[in-house]
Amino acid sequence: LKLNIPHMEKLRQLYIADPELNEDAFNVSLYVLLQRYHSLLGHGMQSACSEHVFDALKHTLQVNFECFASPLNCRFPRYC
């Protein structure tokens, strides 16, 4: 399973926001997440808005939540 460093660091930052979780738990959760994506989708990501669009939404409309995101493609810390 492959994951680039920026995505791994992003996932780690999202994960450690919960003070009850630790690095070992992160590694297990990361493996499970990547294996699930690999099993269902192979490799690659779906299309998403660019970071410039999300920045404009945040600045103009105070958007801080995504309704259709995953840990790998979320722009904001809050998503579902």
One Martini backbone bead per residue (centre of mass of N, CA, C, O) as a GRO file, in nm:
protein
   80
    1LEU     BB    1   0.097   0.036   0.022
    2LYS     BB    2   0.037   0.374  -0.072
    3LEU     BB    3   0.179   0.693   0.057
    4ASN     BB    4   0.218   1.008   0.088
    5ILE     BB    5   0.352   1.224   0.307
    6PRO     BB    6   0.134   1.448   0.319
    7HIS     BB    7  -0.101   1.253   0.378
    8MET     BB    8   0.011   1.130   0.635
    9GLU     BB    9   0.033   1.395   0.797
   10LYS     BB   10  -0.262   1.471   0.779
   11LEU     BB   11  -0.373   1.219   0.921
   12ARG     BB   12  -0.215   1.257   1.183
   13GLN     BB   13  -0.339   1.532   1.263
   14LEU     BB   14  -0.630   1.432   1.277
   15TYR     BB   15  -0.580   1.206   1.487
   16ILE     BB   16  -0.424   1.376   1.725
   17ALA     BB   17  -0.670   1.551   1.814
   18ASP     BB   18  -0.698   1.298   1.988
   19PRO     BB   19  -0.569   1.241   2.308
   20GLU     BB   20  -0.640   0.914   2.319
   21LEU     BB   21  -0.438   0.883   2.092
   22ASN     BB   22  -0.184   0.694   1.923
   23GLU     BB   23   0.062   0.580   1.717
   24ASP     BB   24  -0.028   0.283   1.706
   25ALA     BB   25  -0.321   0.344   1.633
   26PHE     BB   26  -0.257   0.494   1.376
   27ASN     BB   27  -0.121   0.264   1.216
   28VAL     BB   28  -0.366   0.080   1.212
   29SER     BB   29  -0.570   0.280   1.088
   30LEU     BB   30  -0.411   0.333   0.830
   31TYR     BB   31  -0.411   0.049   0.720
   32VAL     BB   32  -0.716   0.010   0.706
   33LEU     BB   33  -0.776   0.245   0.518
   34LEU     BB   34  -0.591   0.160   0.278
   35GLN     BB   35  -0.712  -0.122   0.236
   36ARG     BB   36  -0.996  -0.027   0.171
   37TYR     BB   37  -0.928   0.145  -0.075
   38HIS     BB   38  -0.787  -0.076  -0.235
   39SER     BB   39  -1.027  -0.278  -0.244
   40LEU     BB   40  -1.238  -0.071  -0.381
   41LEU     BB   41  -1.035   0.130  -0.587
   42GLY     BB   42  -0.740   0.105  -0.560
   43HIS     BB   43  -0.617   0.380  -0.718
   44GLY     BB   44  -0.674   0.696  -0.629
   45MET     BB   45  -0.874   0.988  -0.690
   46GLN     BB   46  -1.115   1.189  -0.676
   47SER     BB   47  -1.268   1.452  -0.751
   48ALA     BB   48  -1.199   1.799  -0.662
   49CYS     BB   49  -1.165   2.073  -0.526
   50SER     BB   50  -0.973   2.319  -0.494
   51GLU     BB   51  -0.803   2.507  -0.269
   52HIS     BB   52  -0.917   2.777  -0.381
   53VAL     BB   53  -1.214   2.715  -0.335
   54PHE     BB   54  -1.200   2.664  -0.028
   55ASP     BB   55  -1.085   2.942   0.042
   56ALA     BB   56  -1.326   3.103  -0.069
   57LEU     BB   57  -1.544   2.975   0.108
   58LYS     BB   58  -1.421   3.057   0.376
   59HIS     BB   59  -1.398   3.366   0.326
   60THR     BB   60  -1.695   3.430   0.214
   61LEU     BB   61  -1.881   3.187   0.391
   62GLN     BB   62  -1.750   3.035   0.639
   63VAL     BB   63  -1.644   2.764   0.564
   64ASN     BB   64  -1.579   2.444   0.788
   65PHE     BB   65  -1.731   2.210   0.615
   66GLU     BB   66  -1.770   1.870   0.496
   67CYS     BB   67  -1.999   1.642   0.334
   68PHE     BB   68  -1.782   1.513   0.099
   69ALA     BB   69  -1.548   1.325   0.263
   70SER     BB   70  -1.218   1.225   0.343
   71PRO     BB   71  -0.921   1.181   0.492
   72LEU     BB   72  -0.768   1.221   0.205
   73ASN     BB   73  -0.966   1.490   0.092
   74CYS     BB   74  -0.968   1.692   0.307
   75ARG     BB   75  -0.961   2.041   0.407
   76PHE     BB   76  -1.107   2.004   0.669
   77PRO     BB   77  -1.139   1.880   0.992
   78ARG     BB   78  -1.441   1.887   0.909
   79TYR     BB   79  -1.629   1.584   0.831
   80CYS     BB   80  -1.840   1.320   0.629
   0.00000   0.00000   0.00000
